Amino acid sequence: MNNDVLESAARSVQARRRIRDYVYETPLLPSRQIGRDTNSFVSFKAENFQLTGSFKIRGAASKMTALGLDQGVITASSGNHGIGAAQAASLIGQKLTVVLPETVSPAKLTKIRSFGVEVILHGAETGLAEQHAQKEAQSRSLVYVSPYNDPEIIAGQGTIALEMLEQADRIDNVFVAMGGGGLISGIGSVLKCFSPRTRVFGVSAQNSAALAASIVAGRVVETEHLDTLADAVAGGVDDDSMTLPLSSAVIDEVLTCTEAEIAAALKDMAAKENQLVEGAAALALAGFYQVAKRCEGQNNIVVLCGANFDHDRIMAVVNG
């Protein structure tokens, strides 16, 4: 175990104290049927019940509470991170600016504005919005908040694992969807420090697998990004990303899932567990299914990262 992993876990312990009043301690729900079907013990860490419907508020609250209230911050995201950061700022009293692409959906724009933060519309896609946010940070002396490439963001996501360790007597395997790597770096660092016997499985969508490819290569590599049901984890990895070495250190095995596997897991979550989740949450379950035979009789936790989804798209899959 390297010092970066130890330091990340220590930050998560500190972050948990700071963010207790701003996040919901989500339940660890025992499976209704999937555990029986796979001859194993399966539980779901239900971040889909988190405030704003996603784990992202944890990292945002961790970063903001590590700063003074007189320090303005800026971020860019038209998805879960933008919504989570906006609510965290509203609860904490932080001055926040969110840069969104001009193509942001009206519903997400309305949601983010409802928290009273400053909103700037710039560019045709999120990458351009991020570049603009970074320029604004320099010109206005603001702190730029990355969705994942920040030690305090990672520490906030790691508080999920601290809760799991209190909620479960034993954790043999954990399955976490991989996007930029902030979630699995945080969770994995805590587990490797406090429960080193726990195996951490990182689950990647085949259609957008930049972090998985980068772990194999040992450096950040670009991959083709195709449409995926797990849209919350789609996209590339920053060239200077601290999540690559962290995730490489804490992940025991990377699993890659097809769109058909993600769709099947979405259906099972609805039909067998009575839960509608976003594609990235179903991705984690799809990864578990790949190795379910190996995990028979063991205690397995599937992290449901969120439930913010396009209703028509998800329902078409569930009912298809």
SVG drawing of the C-alpha trace seen along z (x, -y; Angstrom):
<svg xmlns="http://www.w3.org/2000/svg" viewBox="-42 -38 46 59">
<polyline fill="none" stroke="black" stroke-width="0.4" points="0.0,0.0 1.5,-3.3 1.4,-6.7 -1.1,-8.2 -3.6,-5.5 -3.1,-6.1 -3.4,-9.8 -6.6,-9.5 -8.2,-7.3 -7.1,-9.7 -8.7,-12.6 -11.9,-10.6 -12.0,-10.3 -11.6,-14.0 -14.1,-14.8 -16.7,-12.7 -16.6,-14.9 -17.0,-18.0 -19.8,-16.9 -22.1,-15.0 -24.6,-17.8 -24.8,-18.2 -25.2,-14.6 -27.4,-11.7 -26.0,-8.5 -27.4,-6.1 -28.7,-2.7 -27.0,0.6 -30.0,2.6 -30.0,6.4 -30.9,7.8 -34.5,9.1 -33.8,11.7 -30.5,11.3 -28.5,12.7 -30.7,15.8 -30.4,16.1 -26.6,16.0 -26.2,18.1 -24.4,15.3 -25.0,12.4 -25.6,9.2 -26.3,5.7 -26.7,2.4 -25.1,-0.8 -28.0,-3.0 -26.4,-6.3 -29.4,-6.5 -31.2,-7.7 -28.6,-10.4 -29.5,-14.1 -29.8,-15.1 -29.9,-11.4 -26.2,-10.9 -23.0,-10.4 -21.5,-13.5 -22.7,-15.8 -20.2,-14.1 -17.1,-15.2 -18.5,-18.7 -19.3,-19.2 -15.8,-17.8 -14.1,-20.3 -16.1,-23.3 -15.9,-22.6 -12.1,-22.4 -12.2,-26.0 -13.1,-29.2 -16.6,-30.6 -15.0,-33.8 -13.3,-31.8 -15.5,-31.6 -15.4,-28.4 -16.3,-27.5 -17.0,-24.2 -18.4,-22.9 -20.8,-20.0 -24.2,-19.5 -24.8,-16.3 -24.7,-14.9 -21.6,-16.8 -23.1,-20.2 -26.3,-19.4 -24.5,-18.0 -22.1,-21.0 -25.0,-23.5 -26.9,-21.9 -23.7,-21.6 -23.0,-25.3 -26.6,-26.1 -26.4,-24.1 -22.9,-25.3 -23.3,-28.9 -20.5,-28.8 -20.3,-31.2 -20.4,-28.9 -20.4,-29.5 -21.4,-26.7 -20.4,-26.8 -22.8,-24.8 -22.7,-24.1 -25.3,-26.0 -26.8,-22.6 -27.7,-21.8 -31.2,-20.3 -33.7,-22.9 -34.6,-20.6 -31.0,-20.4 -30.5,-24.2 -33.6,-24.9 -32.5,-22.4 -29.0,-24.0 -30.4,-27.5 -32.9,-26.6 -30.1,-26.5 -29.3,-30.1 -25.8,-29.7 -24.4,-31.8 -24.8,-30.0 -22.8,-30.8 -23.7,-29.2 -20.7,-28.6 -19.8,-26.3 -21.6,-23.5 -20.4,-20.7 -19.1,-20.1 -15.4,-20.1 -15.6,-23.6 -17.5,-24.6 -14.7,-23.1 -12.1,-25.0 -14.0,-28.3 -14.5,-27.5 -10.8,-27.1 -10.1,-30.4 -12.7,-32.1 -11.1,-30.6 -7.8,-32.3 -9.2,-35.7 -11.6,-35.9 -9.4,-34.3 -11.8,-31.4 -11.0,-27.8 -11.8,-25.4 -13.5,-22.3 -12.9,-19.2 -15.6,-16.5 -13.0,-13.9 -9.4,-15.1 -9.0,-16.6 -7.9,-15.0 -10.8,-16.5 -13.3,-15.4 -11.9,-11.8 -12.0,-12.0 -15.6,-12.9 -16.5,-9.9 -14.5,-7.7 -16.9,-8.5 -19.2,-5.9 -16.8,-3.2 -16.6,-4.4 -20.3,-4.0 -20.3,-0.6 -17.7,0.6 -20.0,-0.3 -23.1,1.1 -21.6,4.5 -20.0,7.1 -17.9,8.4 -17.2,7.2 -15.6,9.7 -16.2,7.9 -17.2,4.4 -18.3,3.5 -18.0,-0.2 -18.6,-1.8 -15.6,-3.6 -15.8,-7.0 -13.1,-9.6 -12.0,-7.5 -12.9,-9.7 -15.5,-7.3 -13.5,-4.1 -10.3,-5.9 -12.0,-7.2 -13.9,-4.0 -10.9,-1.8 -8.4,-3.8 -10.6,-3.5 -11.2,0.2 -7.6,1.1 -6.7,-0.7 -9.4,0.5 -10.4,3.8 -7.5,4.9 -9.0,8.4 -11.9,6.8 -11.5,7.2 -12.3,4.1 -13.8,4.6 -13.8,1.6 -16.5,1.9 -16.1,0.1 -18.6,-0.4 -17.1,1.0 -18.4,-2.0 -16.4,-4.5 -13.5,-2.8 -10.7,-5.4 -9.8,-4.7 -9.7,-1.0 -7.5,-1.4 -5.3,-3.8 -4.8,-1.4 -3.7,1.3 -1.3,-1.1 0.0,-2.6 -0.6,-6.1 -3.5,-8.2 -4.7,-7.1 -7.6,-8.3 -10.2,-5.9 -13.2,-6.1 -16.3,-7.2 -19.6,-5.8 -23.1,-6.2 -23.7,-4.3 -26.5,-3.7 -24.0,-4.4 -23.7,-8.0 -22.7,-9.3 -19.3,-7.5 -18.7,-8.4 -15.8,-10.5 -12.0,-10.7 -9.5,-11.1 -7.4,-14.3 -3.8,-14.0 -2.6,-14.9 -5.3,-12.8 -4.4,-11.7 -7.1,-9.1 -5.1,-6.9 -2.3,-6.0 -4.8,-5.8 -7.2,-3.6 -4.4,-1.4 -3.2,-0.9 -6.6,0.0 -8.4,1.9 -8.0,5.7 -9.7,6.4 -11.2,4.4 -14.4,5.7 -15.7,4.4 -19.4,4.7 -21.3,4.4 -24.5,2.3 -26.5,5.5 -25.1,6.5 -25.9,3.0 -29.4,3.2 -30.0,6.6 -28.8,5.3 -31.2,2.3 -34.1,4.6 -33.1,6.8 -32.9,3.9 -36.4,2.9 -38.0,6.4 -36.1,8.2 -35.2,5.3 -38.0,2.8 -35.5,0.1 -35.0,-2.3 -31.4,-3.4 -29.3,-5.2 -27.2,-3.2 -23.9,-3.7 -25.5,-2.1 -26.6,0.9 -23.1,1.1 -21.8,2.0 -24.3,4.9 -23.5,6.0 -19.9,6.4 -20.9,8.5 -22.8,10.8 -19.7,11.4 -17.9,12.9 -21.0,14.1 -19.9,17.7 -16.6,16.8 -18.4,14.9 -20.9,17.6 -21.3,17.7 -19.5,14.4 -20.6,10.9 -20.8,8.7 -21.7,5.0 -22.8,3.3 -22.5,-0.5 -25.6,-2.1 -24.0,-5.5 -27.2,-7.3 -30.7,-7.4 -30.6,-10.6 -31.6,-9.4 -33.5,-10.2 -36.9,-8.7 -38.0,-7.9 -34.7,-6.2 -34.5,-4.1 -38.1,-3.0 -37.7,-1.9 -34.9,0.4 -36.8,1.6 -39.9,2.3 -38.1,3.6"/>
</svg>
